[in-house]
Amino acid sequence: MMASAAPDACPAGQNNQGNFLDAPRLERGVTRFWLIRHALVEQNARAMMYGTMDVPLCPESLVAQQPMYEALARRLPSDAHWFVTPLSRTRRTAEAIQNAGYGERPLTVEPGFLEQELGEWQGLPHAEFPKKLERAPHYFWPLSGEERPPGGENMVDVCRRVGHALSMLAASHAKQDMVVVSHGGAIRAALAHALKIDADTALHFSIQNLSLTILECHDGVWRVVTANELPGI
């Protein structure tokens, strides 16, 4: 007697393991953050430690990187809530993505995702900055995770601030998608919160301009989907 064909062990759309989330497509109805680092700032600003100074974007890069904005517009969920920081470079980046094909959406300002505040050291040329440090700088960041500039924050403070913002939005926008246009230090801090690692460890992540980092919150348990994904690359 001929045996009948075995049924498909992995039918499309069926999840046989309740906590197995690594499907080809991201599951809907999950509390998910789409964190984007703002675009490249203009040349004069790049010569100094600008921190939370409100510096403009590089106009040439806005034009040259148009394909990256278009790729982000396609990649992001169409029904997401959008958040920016009080600094114009995040708002301008968000507007550029929306204008590249995503469509206009309201932009809510969330200060919790600001860059590290460098206090009295903001605006210093890069060559002058090391002379101010009391600790050896991090290999991949201008200062160590625990060094606090006068009147500013250390990265431990930033991790605490960003973690609070993530938890707050995860509670108020449960099972929804949120696009957050933020800063390199703040996104590293978000990874520190999700992975429960210290600030110095999180600073080993590369977070490039216009890169995408996706975090999910499942009943208070955080998951990293991607980090430093470069659109269209």
Secondary structure by P-SEA (a helix, b strand, c coil): ccccccccccccccccccccccccccccccccccccccccccaaaaacccccccccccaaaaaaaaaaaaaaaaacccbbbbbbcccaaaaaaaaaaaaacccbbbbbbbccccccccccccccccccccccccccccccccccccccccccccaaaaaaaaaaaaaaaaaacccbbbbbbccaaaaaaaaaaaacccccccccccccccbbbbbbbcccbbbbccccccccc
